[in-house]
């Protein structure tokens, strides 16, 4: 594959200017793991998220960090 995935490239072009910050959202139930709990409510820029989470997935609904198998967390834009 050449360069970055197309969906990440398009996401950067369309949304990086509009949304400068994202917040890590964990589901606090009996299945939350210590790693997800650690990142909860942490703000990131898109660049920081890409550097911190190597398996970051970009979708129309938000950023998925995939820090472990079956991770249910999401990163949502911070609207000011």
N, C-alpha and C positions, 0 to 999 in steps of 0.2 A: 504494500500500500504506500502511496506517495503522500507525504505531508500528513496533516491532521485529518481526522474523519470529517466528511462533508457537513454532517449535522452540527458539529462543534464549530466549524468555520462559519456556517450560516448563523448560528446562535450568537456568536461574537459580533458579527456584522449588524444584526438586527437589535440585539438587546443590551449589549454591554454599555452603550451610551445611555440607555434609559434606566437600567438597573445597575448601579455601581456596587451594591453590596447584597450579600445573601446571608441568611442565617440557617444554621444547622438545626433541624427539627427532629427530635427523637420521640418515639412513642413510649411514654412512661407507663408500662404495664408490667405484669409479672415476667415478661420475656425480654425486657430491655437488658442489654449486656453492659458491662462496665465501660467498654470502649465507646459505645454510642452515648452512654450517659455522660462521659467525659466531654464529648464534643457538643452536647446539647446547648442551644442558645448562643453558640459562638458565631460571631459575624466573620465573613470572609469576602474578599473581592473575588472576582472570577479567576484572576491569575493565582491568587493564594489557594483557592479551591483546587485548581488544576495541579498545583505543585504539591499540595498536601494529600490529595486522594488520587492515586494513579489510575484507578478504574472508574473515574468520574464519568457518569452517563448523562447526557443532555437530552431532555425531552421537552415537549410542549408544556408539561406540568411543573417542571422544576429540574433541579440537578440531583442526581442520585449518586451518593459517594461510594456505595458498595464496599464498605470497609471490611466486611466479612461475608461469608455465605449466608443467604437468607436475610440480609440486612433490610430493614423496613424504613430506614431513615430517608429524609429528603432535605434538600436545601432550597429554601424559598426566597424570592426577592424581597428585599426590605424596601417598602414604599414609604417615602418621607412626605 
